Structure formats: structure tokens, C-alpha cells
């Protein structure tokens, strides 16, 4: 039977029973900071890096969150805690002290930005500051700075986002979180133009210029996954040159997509029915791109089942 842990009363006067943290081996991050400094975007980056992220968590529930999710096998936990929590937020430091006293180190990250940058972002978003009330935007920002002063002083990392765009913020958070950059997922999908191109295709290649196995009786019932059809298609005039040239062009774009925070790219390869030429070329294009170091998945939307 687990020994009962006495309740803790926080400065707000809210008594909450503490929870057992034995056996919890997780990295815990609390993400806080100024409204408009990029907390939402930063939280999304952490989620993309594999963190279990919860937004706008009352600080008093942080212990329960860590115990529950940490015991579920998750090893990287992040909670966004900020002034949106109203009166709950005043307990944040007491909660952190309580967790650390029970052997759960918490990494506190604070996102900040200059007043002019925050004003610009709020005006651009056309949303009021959470502490603005009936006052001005700058008055709301000043109230928040005062409320967060002690937490900012305590933070292990303070990231100033005043001059960062969303891509630079992603790179900064990736470096601070110590997470590997997510690989770009390249999806190569064959299709038939008679059914329309894939709606999510970033690039579309038309290979109807190649010889069509449909008109060869012994090849017609087969697909581009069968060796006779594959050899027929890849042996067509211009097939090899097309695959190599197209792969080179696509690779140049793929190399630059990560800088624009794009995580996946879909390349559609189409022929008339989506059964012969597009299937063979999609397989070959996927192979060539994989040899160039990309993470590739090849699928065939309209290939008839055999």
C-alpha cells in the first residue's frame, strides 16, 4: 500500500493532494512567457519533436499530469502555463518547488519579446491581450510583465522572439529542446488522370508520353509492379532520362523545404489509368530519391488489385 502523501496548500489557497512520483523517469518542461511571444508555435514544435504537450494547464494540475502521462511511458512532457490561467497562475512557483522537492526536476522555458513586437503581433492578429481589460494594449502587456517577472528570473532559458519568424522560432526551439530535426517525408503516389490527380499533391508528373503497356495484350492484365511491365515502361524512349532529370529537380526543392517548416511532400505520378506506366515510374522515382537520402514512401492510388 502506497503511503499517503499529505496535501499541499498553494498561495491561492487551493488545497490539492500531491501525487506519488516514484518510478517517474521523464523530462519535464514548463513553457511560459509573454502572450504573443510565440508560445503556441513553440508548443507545436515540441509536439512535432515527439513531446507530449498540453496547453493552458493550471499549474496545480502539473503534478498529476506528470504522474499520469509519465507512468504511461512518455518520456518527454511539456506543459504550457501562462496568465490565461487567471488566479491559478499565482501558484506556479510553489508547484515547481513542490515537484522539485519530490525529485522531479522541471525545466522552465520563458518566451519573451519586445513591447513593439508584441503590439505589432496583437494588432496583426486583431485579438485583445488577455490582461488588457478595458485598458490599452500596452497596459495589458505591462501587467503581464509584472506578473511574470519572478517566473522569468527563474527560467533556465529565456528566448527572445522579437526578431524571429516562424521558421527561425522552430529552429531555435529544436536546438533548445535538444530534439533531432524531423526528416522530410516524401510520398510518391501513382494515379490515373481519368480519376483526377491527388488533391494533396505538391508536384504532379505526367508520364503519358511513355509507351503504354495497355496496348500489349500479354501486359494489359498486369501492373507496373510486375517485372515485364516495369521493364517495358523503363525501357521506353526517354523513361530513364525523365526519372533522373525529374529526381534531380525535385531533390533541389526537397532540400529547401525543411527551411520552410514543411514536414511532408507528395509527388503525384500520373498516366491514363494509373495501373501501368505511373506505377512503374513512381516505384523507380521513389528508389532514386531514396538513394539520394530522402525518406520515401511509394503508394499506388488507382492500381487495380490482383
Secondary structure as the mmCIF struct_conf table of DSSP 4:
data_model
#
loop_
_struct_conf.conf_type_id
_struct_conf.id
_struct_conf.beg_label_comp_id
_struct_conf.beg_label_asym_id
_struct_conf.beg_label_seq_id
_struct_conf.end_label_comp_id
_struct_conf.end_label_asym_id
_struct_conf.end_label_seq_id
HELX_LH_PP_P HELX_LH_PP_P1 UNK A 2 UNK A 7
STRN STRN1 UNK A 8 UNK A 9
TURN_TY1_P TURN_TY1_P1 UNK A 11 UNK A 12
BEND BEND1 UNK A 13 UNK A 13
STRN STRN2 UNK A 15 UNK A 16
TURN_TY1_P TURN_TY1_P2 UNK A 22 UNK A 23
STRN STRN3 UNK A 27 UNK A 33
TURN_TY1_P TURN_TY1_P3 UNK A 35 UNK A 36
BEND BEND2 UNK A 37 UNK A 38
HELX_RH_AL_P HELX_RH_AL_P1 UNK A 39 UNK A 48
TURN_TY1_P TURN_TY1_P4 UNK A 49 UNK A 50
STRN STRN4 UNK A 52 UNK A 54
BEND BEND3 UNK A 55 UNK A 56
HELX_RH_3T_P HELX_RH_3T_P1 UNK A 59 UNK A 61
HELX_RH_AL_P HELX_RH_AL_P2 UNK A 62 UNK A 71
TURN_TY1_P TURN_TY1_P5 UNK A 72 UNK A 73
STRN STRN5 UNK A 76 UNK A 80
HELX_RH_3T_P HELX_RH_3T_P2 UNK A 83 UNK A 91
HELX_RH_AL_P HELX_RH_AL_P3 UNK A 92 UNK A 101
TURN_TY1_P TURN_TY1_P6 UNK A 102 UNK A 103
STRN STRN6 UNK A 106 UNK A 112
HELX_RH_AL_P HELX_RH_AL_P4 UNK A 115 UNK A 125
TURN_TY1_P TURN_TY1_P7 UNK A 126 UNK A 126
TURN_TY1_P TURN_TY1_P8 UNK A 130 UNK A 134
BEND BEND4 UNK A 135 UNK A 135
HELX_RH_AL_P HELX_RH_AL_P5 UNK A 137 UNK A 154
BEND BEND5 UNK A 156 UNK A 156
STRN STRN7 UNK A 157 UNK A 160
TURN_TY1_P TURN_TY1_P9 UNK A 162 UNK A 163
HELX_RH_AL_P HELX_RH_AL_P6 UNK A 166 UNK A 177
TURN_TY1_P TURN_TY1_P10 UNK A 178 UNK A 178
HELX_LH_PP_P HELX_LH_PP_P2 UNK A 179 UNK A 184
STRN STRN8 UNK A 185 UNK A 192
HELX_RH_3T_P HELX_RH_3T_P3 UNK A 193 UNK A 195
TURN_TY1_P TURN_TY1_P11 UNK A 199 UNK A 200
BEND BEND6 UNK A 202 UNK A 202
STRN STRN9 UNK A 203 UNK A 206
TURN_TY1_P TURN_TY1_P12 UNK A 208 UNK A 209
BEND BEND7 UNK A 210 UNK A 210
HELX_RH_3T_P HELX_RH_3T_P4 UNK A 213 UNK A 215
BEND BEND8 UNK A 216 UNK A 216
HELX_RH_AL_P HELX_RH_AL_P7 UNK A 217 UNK A 220
TURN_TY1_P TURN_TY1_P13 UNK A 221 UNK A 221
BEND BEND9 UNK A 222 UNK A 222
TURN_TY1_P TURN_TY1_P14 UNK A 224 UNK A 225
BEND BEND10 UNK A 226 UNK A 226
HELX_RH_AL_P HELX_RH_AL_P8 UNK A 227 UNK A 234
TURN_TY1_P TURN_TY1_P15 UNK A 235 UNK A 235
BEND BEND11 UNK A 236 UNK A 236
TURN_TY1_P TURN_TY1_P16 UNK A 237 UNK A 238
HELX_RH_AL_P HELX_RH_AL_P9 UNK A 239 UNK A 257
HELX_RH_3T_P HELX_RH_3T_P5 UNK A 258 UNK A 260
TURN_TY1_P TURN_TY1_P17 UNK A 261 UNK A 261
STRN STRN10 UNK A 264 UNK A 271
BEND BEND12 UNK A 272 UNK A 276
HELX_RH_AL_P HELX_RH_AL_P10 UNK A 277 UNK A 291
TURN_TY1_P TURN_TY1_P18 UNK A 292 UNK A 293
STRN STRN11 UNK A 295 UNK A 300
BEND BEND13 UNK A 301 UNK A 302
HELX_LH_PP_P HELX_LH_PP_P3 UNK A 303 UNK A 305
#
